[in-house]
Amino acid sequence: MNTKIIWKWMQRLAVVGVFGLAACGNEGLHTSNENAAAEPASQPETIELAPSLHSPKMAMATTNLIATTNTGSPLGTNLQWIAYSETDRPLIDEMKRSSSWIVSSDPACGATLQEDFEASLDENGWPQSLPVHPTLFHCQVVTKLLFYGAEGRYPAGQYVVLYEGEGLIDYDGDAVKREDLSTAGRDVFEVANPTDQGIFLSLIFSNPNNNGEHLRNIRVIHPGGICNGDRFTYHPDSSTCQNSGDVYTSFEQAHTTQNFHPLYLNELRGYRSLRFLNYFQTVDNIGELSWEDRPKMSDAEWTSLDGVPLELMAELATELNADAWLNIPVRATNEYLELMAVLFRENLPRHLKVYVEYHNEIWNPDPEYAVAGQWIEDQGKAAWPNSTATDYDKRMNWYGKRSVEICDLWKGVWSEFPERVQCVIAGTPTPSEGNTALACPLWAAENGGASCASQVDAYATNGYFGFYLTLPQFHSQIRSWMQDVDGGLSKLFQELSTGGLLYDPNMHADLRAPETGAMSESHDIMLGNALVAQSHQLPLVAYEGGQSLVFFGEDPALADIERLFEAANKDPRMAQLYSQQFNTWRNLGGEMFMHFLPVDRRGFGLKDFQDQLPNPKHQTVMDYLINTQCWWTGCN
């Protein structure tokens, strides 16, 4: 891809002549200073923008707008990653969701390593200059990907690019620059037909005069806007905001006071809590954390393995009047945690809670998860080298211990209202393992006999069903179902509902399917963990849940089974299983249930993409969200 792009540039720009400012002319090389960055080609009429999110006016308006839809809801939700290839639409400024810089260098200039380029970035991640050569037109081009791999699930229309500094920005892929609408500090490009290749945004020149005016603060603003300050309703253009007294505010005008896209906000508005697992990039965020180097709102993009800014999480929770569920990265230090606790204390309205969970699924053997789990196990082995407990039990003990330490720290920072900090210890599909973390006998023996359970607020499990159908030992049988007239759907739902089709008593117990199917298996796991919670006098919450007919990664050999699973997720019978799962959860004494995810093209989502029409599964969850009142003490 990089070779193709750089050759295109060389061919396009060669007609201008050899490298130099004179060769660029006024049309090719744009300059902008900070004051001119947001000035459009023609001034729009003056419109009063929505108030700042953190102003009392905004907080009150947001709370009044959605309080009736989520304060009594029994459901929360996990959130999707902020990533350029995802099919949701979280942000108005798409640059924040772009890839890291991709470096293409001309060998004739001498090799320029990616590491050398990264060392030249300013504090917000913008290249301060690009190498030049006295005779070659350019030496290095750097590119960001937008919507690449998102299956074309993004809006057509005109995008506005605002920037500061001097240089030349090129647009490729689905984007065509509108030279007639572009001026210094403000480009416009058009997307007529969104495809999977998305948009390539490339810097050809930056700071060509060596005067410190490098291209920076680049914003790629979505088409559309809002009407009458309603941040939850999307208007593709002003044509739907023309009643008497209506005031249309384009995203170009609103982006300084509204980060989140109305479609995204509207999809999330009914949930009582937001789990920021993926915003933290918790699974991959396994290095040592530095508060000074944490993601910041001013960063060029929010897609690094360090996650998104903490301020953005607090902003979304505030916007939606939803409690924030925070997954603490595995190696977060006490200093980092204290400053993090202060940040959320100061940025959340005082009626909202935070759920604090140490990392995520430390039991999960998947290689992506196992690094953090092993690190925790190593800490346990170092803490209790003479114990005869298994290494895994030491892992669970240390996880319980660290969860309590984090809890104590947060409640100390929030000492004025410690009840707003809800500390969570999460269990595993094997209830006895969660019990070990709650009892934490190795640490309790050093801690006056106090269990970890006695020092936290809730116990969590998951509410998934159907994962075993993705395992390779069942693929041939599932493919045999696909020869049926309905493509295998009836037998798939029979296996999910009552089982019997995949169960083989001669298989090893660790490999065979549950005898009575996926829903029964999920019921038994939830029941076992409910009994653990009861034994420790803790409420039971679900940190994740929903169907789990999802393959991780892309394997063309599994495409046929994936199509069957995709069809099942749109089938009314899947909606019925969701209703059954929610009812089972409630009957077992479960409290808040955190679904996974609202939008996801891989199968977890209630929808595959943000503006997809509702399917039965999505509609059932939305109906439950709105029409079912929470049932546990104090939930309202």
C-alpha positions in Angstrom: 0.0 0.0 0.0 2.7 2.5 0.9 4.6 2.0 -2.4 1.4 2.6 -4.4 0.7 5.8 -2.4 4.1 7.3 -2.7 4.3 6.6 -6.4 0.9 8.4 -6.8 2.3 11.4 -5.0 5.5 11.4 -7.0 3.5 11.3 -10.3 1.0 13.9 -9.2 3.5 16.4 -7.8 6.2 15.9 -10.4 4.3 18.3 -12.7 5.0 21.1 -10.2 8.7 20.9 -10.6 11.7 20.4 -8.3 11.3 20.8 -4.6 10.8 24.3 -3.4 8.3 26.8 -2.1 8.0 28.5 -5.4 7.2 25.3 -7.1 4.2 24.7 -4.8 2.5 28.0 -5.5 -0.4 29.3 -3.6 -2.8 26.5 -4.5 -0.5 23.7 -3.4 1.1 25.0 -0.2 -1.3 26.2 2.5 -0.3 28.1 5.6 -2.3 28.8 8.7 -1.9 30.3 12.0 -3.8 29.6 15.2 -6.3 32.4 14.7 -7.1 31.4 11.1 -7.3 27.6 11.7 -11.0 27.4 12.1 -12.1 30.2 9.7 -14.2 28.8 6.9 -14.0 30.2 3.3 -17.1 32.2 3.9 -18.3 33.2 7.3 -21.5 31.4 8.4 -24.1 33.3 10.3 -23.4 33.7 14.0 -24.9 30.8 16.0 -24.8 30.3 19.7 -22.9 27.1 20.3 -23.9 24.5 22.9 -22.4 25.3 26.3 -19.2 23.6 27.5 -19.8 20.1 28.7 -18.5 20.9 32.2 -20.5 24.0 32.7 -23.5 23.8 35.2 -25.8 24.6 32.3 -24.6 21.6 30.2 -24.6 19.2 33.2 -28.1 20.2 34.1 -29.4 20.0 30.6 -27.9 16.6 30.0 -29.2 15.2 33.2 -32.7 16.5 32.6 -32.7 15.1 29.1 -31.9 11.5 29.8 -32.6 10.9 33.5 -36.0 9.4 32.8 -34.4 6.8 30.4 -31.5 5.4 32.4 -31.7 6.0 36.1 -34.1 3.1 36.5 -32.5 0.8 33.9 -31.1 -2.6 34.9 -28.6 -2.6 32.1 -25.2 -1.1 31.5 -22.9 -1.6 28.5 -19.3 -2.1 27.5 -18.0 0.3 24.9 -16.2 -0.4 21.6 -12.5 0.4 21.0 -11.7 3.9 19.6 -10.2 2.7 16.4 -10.2 3.7 12.7 -11.5 0.3 11.5 -14.5 0.1 13.8 -18.0 0.6 12.4 -19.5 2.7 15.2 -19.3 6.5 15.0 -18.2 7.8 18.4 -16.5 11.1 17.5 -17.2 14.3 15.5 -13.5 14.7 14.8 -12.4 11.6 13.0 -8.7 12.5 13.2 -8.8 11.4 16.9 -9.7 7.9 15.7 -7.1 7.7 13.0 -4.1 5.3 12.9 -0.7 6.2 14.1 1.6 7.7 11.4 2.8 5.5 8.6 6.1 6.6 7.3 7.1 6.3 3.6 10.7 7.4 2.8 12.5 7.8 -0.5 15.7 5.7 -0.3 17.6 8.3 -2.3 17.3 10.6 0.7 18.9 8.1 3.0 17.0 5.7 5.2 14.7 7.3 7.7 13.5 4.8 10.4 10.1 4.9 11.9 11.8 5.3 15.3 13.7 8.4 14.0 10.4 9.9 12.8 8.7 9.3 16.1 11.5 11.1 17.9 10.7 14.2 15.8 7.1 14.4 16.9 6.0 17.3 19.1 4.3 16.8 22.5 1.0 16.1 20.9 2.2 13.7 18.2 2.5 16.1 15.2 5.7 15.8 13.0 7.7 19.0 13.5 9.2 18.7 10.0 9.7 16.3 7.1 13.1 15.7 5.6 13.8 17.6 2.4 16.4 17.2 -0.4 17.9 19.9 -2.6 17.0 18.2 -5.9 14.4 15.5 -5.1 10.8 16.7 -4.7 10.2 15.1 -1.3 12.0 12.7 0.9 9.3 11.5 3.3 5.6 11.3 3.4 3.6 10.4 6.5 0.1 9.0 6.4 -2.8 8.4 8.7 -5.6 5.9 7.9 -9.2 6.9 8.5 -12.1 4.3 8.2 -9.6 1.8 6.7 -11.1 -1.7 7.1 -14.5 -0.4 8.3 -16.3 -2.0 5.4 -17.4 1.4 4.0 -19.6 1.9 7.0 -19.1 5.7 7.3 -21.0 8.6 5.8 -20.6 10.1 2.4 -20.6 13.8 2.1 -18.3 16.8 2.6 -15.7 16.6 5.4 -14.0 19.7 6.7 -10.3 19.6 7.6 -9.1 22.3 10.0 -5.4 22.7 10.8 -2.7 25.1 11.9 0.7 25.6 10.5 2.3 25.5 7.0 2.5 22.6 4.6 0.6 20.4 2.2 -2.0 17.8 3.1 -3.0 15.2 0.5 -6.2 13.1 0.5 -6.6 9.7 -1.2 -8.6 6.5 -1.0 -12.3 7.4 -1.0 -11.6 11.2 -0.5 -11.4 13.8 -3.3 -10.2 17.3 -2.3 -12.5 20.2 -3.3 -10.0 22.8 -4.3 -12.8 25.3 -4.9 -13.9 25.1 -1.2 -10.5 24.8 0.4 -8.5 27.8 1.9 -5.6 28.2 4.2 -6.3 26.4 7.4 -9.4 24.8 6.1 -9.6 22.0 3.5 -12.8 20.3 2.2 -12.8 16.8 0.7 -15.7 14.8 -0.6 -16.6 11.2 -0.2 -19.0 10.0 -2.8 -18.9 6.3 -2.3 -17.5 5.0 1.0 -15.5 1.7 0.7 -13.4 -0.5 2.8 -10.2 1.4 1.9 -11.4 4.5 3.7 -9.4 7.6 3.6 -5.6 8.2 3.4 -4.6 11.6 4.9 -0.9 12.4 4.2 1.5 15.2 5.0 3.6 15.9 1.9 5.3 19.0 3.4 5.3 20.4 6.9 7.1 23.5 8.2 8.8 24.1 4.8 10.1 27.5 5.8 11.7 26.1 8.9 10.0 28.7 11.0 8.4 26.4 13.6 5.0 26.5 11.8 4.6 22.7 11.3 1.2 21.3 10.4 -0.6 20.5 13.6 -4.0 20.4 15.4 -5.5 18.7 12.3 -9.2 18.0 12.7 -11.3 16.0 10.3 -14.9 17.0 10.9 -17.8 14.7 10.0 -20.6 16.0 7.7 -23.8 17.1 9.4 -24.7 18.8 12.6 -27.3 19.3 15.3 -30.5 21.3 15.5 -31.5 23.6 18.4 -28.6 22.4 20.6 -30.0 18.8 20.7 -26.7 16.8 21.1 -28.5 13.5 20.7 -30.2 13.9 17.3 -28.1 13.8 14.1 -29.0 16.0 11.2 -27.1 15.2 7.9 -27.5 18.8 6.9 -29.6 21.9 7.6 -32.5 20.8 5.5 -34.1 18.9 8.4 -33.7 21.9 10.7 -35.8 24.6 9.0 -38.9 25.0 11.1 -39.6 28.5 12.4 -37.1 29.4 15.1 -34.8 26.4 14.4 -31.1 26.9 14.6 -28.8 24.5 12.8 -25.3 24.1 14.1 -22.8 22.3 11.9 -20.3 20.0 13.4 -17.6 22.4 12.2 -19.1 25.0 14.5 -20.0 22.6 17.3 -16.8 20.4 17.5 -15.1 22.6 20.1 -17.9 22.0 22.6 -19.1 18.5 21.6 -16.8 15.6 21.1 -19.3 12.8 20.7 -21.4 12.1 17.6 -25.2 12.3 18.2 -25.8 8.8 16.7 -23.3 7.4 19.3 -24.9 9.3 22.2 -28.4 8.3 21.2 -27.4 4.7 21.0 -26.0 4.8 24.6 -28.5 7.1 26.3 -30.5 4.4 28.1 -27.7 2.5 29.8 -27.2 3.2 33.5 -23.4 2.5 33.4 -20.6 2.5 30.9 -17.7 0.0 31.1 -14.6 1.6 29.7 -12.6 -1.6 29.3 -11.8 -0.9 25.7 -11.4 2.8 26.1 -8.5 1.9 28.4 -7.2 -0.7 26.0 -6.9 -2.7 29.2 -6.0 -6.1 27.7 -3.0 -4.6 25.8 -2.2 -1.8 28.2 0.3 -3.9 30.2 3.4 -1.7 30.5 4.3 0.6 33.3 2.2 3.7 33.4 3.4 7.3 33.6 0.9 9.9 34.6 2.9 12.5 32.7 2.8 10.4 29.5 -0.9 9.4 29.7 -3.2 10.1 26.7 -4.3 13.7 26.6 -7.2 15.5 25.0 -4.7 17.5 22.8 -3.1 14.3 21.4 -3.1 13.9 17.6 -5.0 10.6 17.9 -6.5 8.6 20.8 -5.8 5.1 19.3 -2.6 4.1 21.0 -2.2 1.1 23.3 -2.4 3.5 26.2 -6.1 4.1 25.5 -8.0 7.3 25.3 -7.8 10.3 27.7 -9.4 9.8 31.1 -11.0 13.1 30.7 -12.9 11.8 27.6 -14.3 8.9 29.7 -15.5 11.3 32.4 -17.0 13.5 29.7 -19.0 10.7 28.1 -20.3 9.5 31.5 -21.3 13.0 32.3 -23.0 13.5 28.9 -25.0 10.4 29.4 -25.7 10.7 33.1 -24.2 7.2 33.5 -22.0 5.6 36.1 -18.4 4.9 35.0 -17.0 1.4 35.2 -13.2 1.7 35.1 -10.8 -1.2 34.4 -7.5 -0.4 36.0 -4.5 -1.4 33.9 -2.5 -4.2 35.4 0.7 -2.3 36.3 -0.9 1.0 37.4 1.1 2.4 40.3 -0.4 3.9 43.4 0.7 7.4 42.3 -1.0 7.0 39.0 -4.2 5.6 40.7 -4.4 8.5 43.2 -4.1 11.1 40.4 -6.6 9.1 38.3 -9.1 9.0 41.3 -8.7 12.8 41.8 -9.4 13.4 38.1 -12.6 11.4 38.1 -13.7 12.9 41.5 -13.3 16.4 40.0 -14.8 15.7 36.6 -17.9 13.6 37.4 -21.2 15.1 38.7 -21.6 14.2 42.4 -24.6 11.9 41.9 -22.7 9.5 39.6 -20.7 6.5 40.8 -17.5 4.8 39.7 -17.1 1.0 39.5 -13.4 0.2 40.0 -12.2 -3.2 38.7 -8.6 -4.3 38.6 -7.7 -5.2 35.0 -10.0 -7.8 33.2 -10.4 -11.5 33.1 -7.0 -12.4 34.7 -8.0 -16.0 34.3 -8.4 -15.9 30.5 -5.8 -18.2 28.8 -6.1 -16.5 25.4 -2.5 -15.3 24.5 -3.7 -11.7 24.3 -4.9 -11.9 28.0 -2.4 -14.3 29.4 0.5 -11.8 29.7 -1.3 -9.8 32.4 -2.5 -12.9 34.1 1.0 -14.3 34.3 2.3 -11.0 35.6 -0.2 -11.1 38.4 0.7 -14.8 39.1 4.4 -13.8 39.3 3.5 -11.2 41.9 1.6 -13.8 43.9 4.5 -16.3 43.7 6.9 -13.6 44.9 4.6 -12.6 47.8 4.1 -16.2 49.1 7.1 -18.2 48.0 6.8 -20.7 50.8 3.1 -21.4 50.4 2.0 -24.8 49.2 -0.9 -23.2 47.2 -0.8 -23.7 43.5 0.6 -20.9 41.4 -2.8 -20.2 40.0 -4.3 -19.9 43.5 -1.5 -17.4 44.3 -2.6 -15.5 41.2 -6.1 -15.3 42.5 -5.0 -14.3 46.0 -2.8 -11.5 44.7 -5.6 -10.3 42.4 -7.9 -10.1 45.4 -5.2 -8.3 47.4 -4.4 -5.8 44.7 -8.1 -5.2 44.2 -8.5 -4.2 47.9 -5.5 -2.0 47.8 -6.9 -0.1 44.8 -10.2 0.1 46.5 -8.8 1.6 49.6 -6.8 4.2 47.6 -9.9 5.3 45.6 -12.2 5.5 48.7 -9.5 7.5 50.4 -9.4 10.0 47.6 -13.2 10.1 47.6 -13.4 10.2 51.4 -16.2 12.8 51.4 -18.4 10.3 49.6 -16.8 6.8 49.6 -20.1 5.1 48.8 -19.8 6.5 45.3 -16.8 4.2 44.7 -18.0 0.7 44.1 -15.1 -1.8 44.1 -15.5 -4.9 42.1 -13.8 -8.3 42.2 -14.5 -10.4 39.1 -14.8 -14.1 39.1 -14.3 -16.7 36.4 -16.4 -19.4 34.6 -15.3 -21.7 37.4 -17.0 -20.3 40.6 -14.4 -21.8 43.0 -11.7 -19.6 41.4 -13.7 -16.4 42.1 -14.2 -17.7 45.6 -10.5 -17.9 46.1 -10.1 -14.2 45.0 -12.8 -13.1 47.4 -11.5 -15.2 50.4 -7.9 -14.5 49.5 -6.7 -16.8 52.4 -3.0 -16.2 51.8 -3.3 -12.4 52.2 -6.0 -12.7 54.9 -3.6 -14.6 57.0 -1.3 -11.5 57.0 -4.2 -9.1 57.3 -5.9 -10.0 60.6 -8.0 -12.6 58.9 -10.1 -10.1 56.9 -11.1 -11.5 53.5 -10.9 -9.5 50.4 -14.7 -9.8 50.0 -15.2 -7.9 53.2 -13.4 -4.9 51.8 -15.1 -4.6 48.4 -18.6 -3.7 47.2 -19.6 -6.3 44.5 -18.7 -9.5 42.9 -18.9 -9.8 39.1 -19.2 -12.6 36.6 -20.1 -12.8 32.9 -23.4 -13.7 31.3 -22.2 -15.1 28.0 -23.7 -18.1 26.2 -22.7 -20.2 23.2 -18.9 -19.8 23.2 -18.3 -23.6 22.9 -19.9 -23.6 19.4 -16.8 -21.7 18.1 -14.4 -24.5 19.1 -12.8 -26.5 16.3 -14.0 -29.9 17.6 -17.6 -29.0 16.6 -17.0 -27.3 13.2 -17.6 -30.4 11.1 -21.0 -31.1 12.8 -22.0 -27.5 12.5 -21.2 -27.6 8.8 -23.4 -30.7 8.4 -26.3 -28.6 9.8 -25.7 -26.1 7.0 -26.9 -28.6 4.4 -30.4 -28.2 5.8 -33.0 -26.1 3.9 -32.7 -23.3 6.4 -28.9 -23.3 6.3 -28.5 -24.8 9.8 -30.4 -22.2 11.8 -32.9 -24.5 13.4 -30.3 -26.9 14.6 -28.1 -24.1 15.8 -30.9 -22.7 17.9 -31.8 -26.2 19.1 -28.3 -26.6 20.4 -28.3 -23.2 22.0 -31.7 -23.7 23.6 -31.8 -27.4 24.7 -28.6 -29.0 23.4 -28.2 -32.7 22.6 -26.8 -32.2 19.1 -23.1 -31.8 19.9 -23.0 -33.6 23.3 -20.8 -36.7 23.2 -20.3 -38.6 26.5 -17.2 -40.3 25.1 -15.4 -37.0 24.7 -13.1 -35.7 27.4 -15.0 -33.6 29.9 -12.9 -30.5 29.0 -13.7 -30.8 25.3 -17.3 -32.0 25.1 -20.4 -29.8 24.6 -22.8 -29.3 27.5 -25.5 -32.0 27.4 -28.4 -29.6 27.7 -27.1 -26.7 25.6 -25.6 -23.3 25.8 -28.4 -21.6 27.8 -28.2 -24.3 30.5 -24.4 -24.1 30.6 -24.7 -20.3 31.1 -27.3 -20.7 33.8 -25.1 -23.1 35.8 -22.1 -20.7 35.6 -24.2 -17.8 36.7 -25.8 -19.9 39.5 -22.5 -21.0 40.8 -21.2 -17.5 40.9 -24.5 -16.3 42.5 -23.9 -18.8 45.3 -20.3 -17.5 45.8 -21.6 -13.9 46.0 -24.2 -14.9 48.5 -21.7 -16.7 50.6 -19.7 -13.5 50.9 -22.8 -11.3 51.3 -22.0 -9.3 48.1 -24.3 -8.2 45.3 -23.7 -10.0 42.0 -23.2 -7.9 38.8 -22.4 -9.0 35.3 -19.3 -7.3 33.8 -20.0 -8.6 30.3 -22.7 -10.7 28.7 -24.7 -11.7 25.6 -24.2 -14.3 22.9 -20.7 -15.4 22.2 -20.9 -16.9 18.6 -17.8 -15.0 17.7 -14.5 -16.0 16.2 -11.4 -14.0 17.2 -9.3 -12.9 14.3 -10.0 -13.5 10.6 -9.8 -17.0 9.2 -11.2 -17.5 5.7 -11.6 -21.2 6.4 -14.3 -20.3 9.0 -16.2 -17.9 6.7 -19.1 -20.3 6.2 -19.7 -20.8 9.9 -19.4 -17.1 10.5 -22.2 -16.5 8.0 -24.4 -18.9 9.9 -23.6 -17.1 13.2 -24.3 -13.7 11.5 -27.7 -15.0 10.3 -28.5 -16.3 13.8 -27.8 -12.9 15.3 -30.4 -11.3 13.1 -33.0 -14.1 13.8 -36.0 -13.4 16.1 -35.0 -16.6 18.0 -31.8 -14.8 19.2 -33.9 -12.1 20.6 -35.9 -14.7 22.6 -32.7 -16.1 24.0 -31.6 -12.6 25.2 -35.0 -12.2 27.0 -34.4 -15.6 28.5 -30.9 -14.7 29.6 -32.0 -11.5 31.3 -34.9 -13.2 33.1 -32.5 -16.0 34.3 -30.1 -13.4 35.6 -32.7 -11.6 37.5 -34.2 -14.9 39.0 -30.7 -15.9 40.2 -30.4 -12.7 42.2 -28.2 -10.8 39.7 -28.2 -7.0 39.7 -26.8 -4.7 37.0 -26.0 -6.5 33.7 -23.3 -5.0 31.5 -24.0 -6.0 27.9 -21.1 -6.4 25.4 -21.3 -4.4 22.9 -23.8 -1.9 21.3 -22.0 -1.9 17.9 -19.5 -4.4 16.6 -19.1 -5.9 13.1 -17.5 -9.1 14.4 -20.7 -10.3 16.0 -20.8 -9.1 19.6 -22.8 -6.0 18.8 -26.5 -5.5 18.9 -25.9 -3.8 15.6 -23.1 -4.3 13.0 -22.7 -0.6 12.3 -23.9 2.6 13.8 -26.8 3.6 11.6 -28.0 0.0 10.8 -31.7 -0.5 11.1 -32.7 -2.3 14.3 -32.9 -6.1 14.2 -34.9 -8.3 16.7 -32.0 -8.7 19.1 -31.3 -5.0 19.2 -35.0 -4.1 19.6 -35.4 -6.6 22.4 -32.5 -5.2 24.4 -33.7 -1.6 23.8 -37.2 -2.6 25.0 -35.8 -4.2 28.1 -33.6 -1.2 28.7 -36.4 1.2 28.6 -39.4 -0.8 30.0 -37.8 -2.9 32.8 -37.2 -1.2 36.1 -34.2 -2.1 38.1 -35.2 -4.4 41.0 -32.4 -4.3 43.6 -32.4 -2.1 46.7 -31.2 1.4 46.1 -30.9 1.1 42.4 -33.2 4.0 41.7 
